[in-house]
Amino acid sequence: MTVVVKIGGARAVDPEGALADVSNLVEEGEDVVLTHGGSTAVDETLEDLGQEPTYVETPGGVVGRFTDEDTMDVFKMVMPGTLNTDLVESLQNEGVNAVGLSGLDGKLLEGKRKSAVRVKEDGKKKIKRGDHSGKIESVNAELLETLLSGGYTPVASVPMLGAEKDGGYTAVNADADRAAAAIAGALRADLVLLTDVSGIYEDPDDESTRIDSASTPEAFESVKQAAEGFMTKKVMAAEEALDGGAASVVVATANADEPISGALSGEGTTLEPGVLADGEEVEQ
């Protein structure tokens, strides 16, 4: 079994239990690829440097980061730099021979750069230029499989390698949940999205309303309707992962003693491939 684990970057997420759990899984002979977010750390670093993080809303109502050139410099410093290195260091202390990778290394994560994005401001649709973002179109699964077969545990993060129209490349931002989804799909793996809540709730303010599982399109429709705020992107990523070939997706809490093992045993919201209707195309 191969498991792709994404540790969220929210301040309320404590990675300690997940890292110990990775160690246990690797010791038991499981293949694990760890990915991570880091938006909170990026925002804090921007603010320390006297810069304001910029978020925009798409015409479809999804809120995301606008990554200009200065923000991209901070992004490269924080994500594959501080955060990735800290996780590799922690895993080495857990006895796991981890290898840190950004999406640029070995063309791990590749796609076209988007330099302009459609946004909605004051109720009007506009084009905002100067963005450094992209959608992952290919994953170098062979690189990850080579590392796993050699006994290494990859720790992967965006940025991704953005292809320019002139044939060159630029490091660009990509959503960390969707990056994890792309990797899980490419490896036909189980995907565990660890965050600061125990799953997807019918009532976002009531943990007792957690949706334990969905295995049909009808049940998944209920999950989509329940998802709000940051959970909307996780549901989108889950759909992309399953559409790409992932074996399952679980949204669960990182703040548990064995969060990955627990998630794989049903402690969270489990989404199975059956949630995709036949012939359904995932909205990009």
C-alpha positions in Angstrom: 0.0 0.0 0.0 1.1 3.5 -0.8 -0.2 6.4 1.3 0.1 10.1 0.3 -0.3 12.3 3.4 -0.9 16.0 3.3 -0.3 17.9 6.5 -2.2 21.2 6.5 -0.4 24.5 7.1 -2.9 26.0 9.5 -1.6 27.3 12.8 -3.9 24.9 14.7 -2.3 21.8 13.0 0.3 20.0 15.1 2.4 17.7 12.9 4.0 15.8 15.8 1.6 12.9 15.8 1.6 12.5 12.1 5.3 12.4 11.9 5.5 9.7 14.5 2.8 7.8 12.6 4.8 8.1 9.4 7.7 6.4 11.2 5.4 3.6 12.4 4.0 3.0 8.9 7.4 3.0 7.3 8.7 0.5 9.9 5.7 -1.7 9.0 6.8 -1.7 5.4 4.3 0.8 4.0 5.3 3.4 1.4 4.5 6.9 2.4 4.8 10.2 0.5 4.4 13.2 2.7 3.2 16.6 1.4 2.5 19.8 3.2 0.9 23.2 3.0 2.2 26.4 4.5 -0.1 29.4 3.6 -0.1 30.6 7.2 3.7 30.6 7.4 3.9 32.4 4.0 1.4 35.0 5.2 3.3 35.6 8.5 6.6 35.9 6.6 5.1 38.4 4.2 3.8 40.5 7.1 7.2 40.3 8.8 8.6 41.8 5.6 6.0 44.5 5.6 4.0 43.0 2.7 0.3 42.3 2.6 -0.9 38.9 1.5 -3.4 39.2 -1.4 -6.4 36.9 -1.8 -8.8 37.0 -4.6 -12.2 35.4 -5.4 -12.8 33.6 -8.6 -16.0 34.1 -10.6 -17.0 30.7 -9.3 -16.7 31.9 -5.7 -13.5 30.1 -4.7 -11.1 32.2 -2.7 -7.4 31.8 -3.4 -4.0 33.5 -3.1 -2.8 35.9 -5.8 1.0 35.3 -6.1 2.9 38.2 -7.5 6.6 38.1 -8.0 7.5 39.3 -4.5 5.1 36.8 -2.9 6.6 34.1 -5.1 10.1 34.9 -3.7 8.7 34.5 -0.1 6.9 31.3 -1.2 10.1 29.7 -2.4 11.9 30.7 0.8 9.2 29.3 3.1 7.7 26.2 1.4 10.7 24.2 0.0 13.0 26.0 2.4 12.0 26.3 6.0 8.9 24.1 6.2 10.1 21.3 4.0 13.5 21.2 5.7 11.9 21.2 9.2 9.8 18.2 8.3 12.7 16.3 6.8 14.7 17.1 10.0 11.9 15.9 12.2 11.4 12.6 10.2 15.2 11.9 10.4 14.8 12.2 14.2 12.0 9.7 14.0 14.3 7.3 12.2 12.8 7.9 8.8 15.3 8.5 5.9 13.3 11.4 4.3 14.2 13.3 1.2 12.9 16.8 0.6 11.7 17.7 -2.8 10.0 20.8 -4.4 7.8 20.4 -7.5 10.8 21.7 -9.6 13.1 18.8 -8.6 13.2 16.2 -11.4 10.1 17.9 -12.9 8.1 16.4 -10.0 5.1 18.7 -10.5 4.7 20.3 -13.9 2.0 22.3 -15.8 1.4 25.6 -17.6 1.9 28.9 -15.8 -1.1 31.1 -15.4 0.1 34.8 -15.5 -3.4 36.2 -15.5 -6.4 35.1 -13.5 -10.1 35.9 -13.7 -11.3 37.4 -10.4 -14.5 39.0 -9.0 -14.2 42.4 -7.4 -17.1 44.5 -6.2 -19.4 42.2 -8.1 -17.6 42.7 -11.3 -15.5 40.1 -13.3 -11.9 41.3 -14.0 -8.6 40.0 -15.3 -5.7 40.4 -12.8 -2.2 40.1 -14.3 1.2 39.3 -12.9 0.2 36.0 -11.2 2.7 33.2 -10.6 0.4 30.2 -10.4 -0.4 27.1 -12.3 -2.4 23.9 -12.5 -0.5 20.6 -12.1 -0.8 18.6 -15.4 1.9 15.9 -14.8 3.6 14.2 -11.9 6.9 12.4 -12.2 5.7 9.3 -10.4 8.8 7.4 -11.5 10.9 9.7 -9.4 8.8 9.0 -6.3 8.7 5.3 -7.0 12.5 5.2 -7.4 12.9 6.9 -4.0 10.3 4.7 -2.3 11.9 1.5 -3.7 15.3 2.7 -2.4 13.9 3.0 1.1 13.5 6.7 1.2 10.4 8.7 2.2 9.8 11.7 -0.1 8.6 15.0 1.5 7.2 17.0 -1.4 6.0 20.6 -1.6 5.0 23.2 -4.2 6.1 25.4 -6.0 5.6 23.5 -9.2 7.4 23.9 -12.5 5.4 26.3 -14.7 5.9 26.1 -18.4 6.0 29.5 -20.2 4.7 30.1 -23.8 8.3 30.7 -24.9 9.3 27.2 -23.9 11.0 28.2 -20.6 10.0 27.5 -17.0 9.2 29.5 -14.0 8.6 28.4 -10.4 4.9 29.0 -9.7 2.4 28.5 -6.9 -0.1 25.7 -6.8 -2.7 24.6 -4.2 -1.1 22.2 -1.8 -4.2 20.0 -1.5 -4.5 19.7 -5.2 -0.8 18.9 -5.4 -1.3 16.1 -3.0 -4.3 14.9 -5.0 -2.2 14.9 -8.2 0.5 12.8 -6.5 -2.0 10.4 -5.0 -3.7 9.9 -8.4 -0.4 9.3 -10.2 0.7 6.7 -7.6 -2.8 5.1 -7.3 -2.4 5.7 -3.6 -4.7 6.3 -0.6 -4.7 10.1 0.1 -5.0 11.3 3.7 -5.7 15.1 4.1 -4.8 16.0 7.6 -6.3 19.3 8.9 -7.4 20.9 12.2 -10.9 19.3 12.2 -11.9 15.6 12.3 -13.6 15.5 8.9 -16.4 17.2 6.9 -19.4 18.2 9.0 -23.0 18.6 7.9 -23.0 21.6 10.3 -19.6 23.2 10.2 -19.9 24.2 13.9 -20.9 20.8 15.2 -18.3 18.0 15.2 -21.1 15.4 16.0 -22.5 15.9 12.4 -19.3 14.6 10.8 -20.0 12.7 7.6 -18.2 9.4 8.1 -18.1 8.2 4.4 -19.4 8.6 0.9 -19.3 6.0 -1.8 -22.0 7.1 -4.2 -22.5 10.3 -6.3 -25.6 11.1 -4.3 -23.7 10.8 -1.0 -20.9 12.9 -2.5 -23.4 15.6 -3.4 -24.3 15.9 0.3 -20.5 16.2 1.1 -20.1 19.0 -1.5 -23.1 20.9 -0.1 -21.7 20.6 3.5 -18.2 21.8 2.6 -17.6 25.5 3.4 -14.6 27.8 3.5 -11.2 26.0 3.3 -13.0 22.6 3.2 -14.3 23.5 -0.3 -10.8 23.1 -1.7 -10.3 19.8 0.1 -13.4 18.4 -1.4 -12.3 19.7 -4.9 -8.9 18.0 -4.3 -10.5 14.8 -3.2 -12.6 14.7 -6.4 -9.5 15.3 -8.5 -7.5 12.6 -6.7 -10.2 10.0 -7.2 -10.7 11.0 -10.8 -6.9 10.7 -11.3 -6.8 7.1 -9.9 -6.4 7.4 -6.1 -7.7 4.5 -4.2 -9.5 6.6 -1.5 -9.4 10.0 0.1 -9.8 10.6 3.9 -10.2 14.1 5.4 -9.2 13.8 9.1 -7.6 15.6 12.0 -3.8 15.9 12.3 -4.2 16.4 16.1 -4.3 12.8 17.2 -1.7 10.3 18.4 -1.9 8.2 15.2 -3.8 10.4 12.8 -2.8 8.6 9.6 -3.5 5.1 10.9 -6.7 6.4 12.4 -7.8 8.0 9.2 -7.2 4.8 7.2 -9.3 2.9 9.8 -12.3 5.2 9.4 -11.5 8.1 11.7 -12.5 10.9 9.4 -14.6 11.4 6.3 -13.7 8.7 3.8 -14.5 9.3 0.1 -14.3 6.3 -2.3 -14.0 6.1 -6.1 -17.7 5.3 -6.4 -18.6 8.9 -5.6 -17.7 9.8 -9.2 -20.5 9.3 -11.6 -19.7 7.4 -14.8 -18.3 9.7 -17.4 -18.1 12.6 -15.0 -15.6 15.2 -15.8 -14.1 17.0 -12.8 -14.4 20.8 -13.0 -11.0 22.4 -13.2 
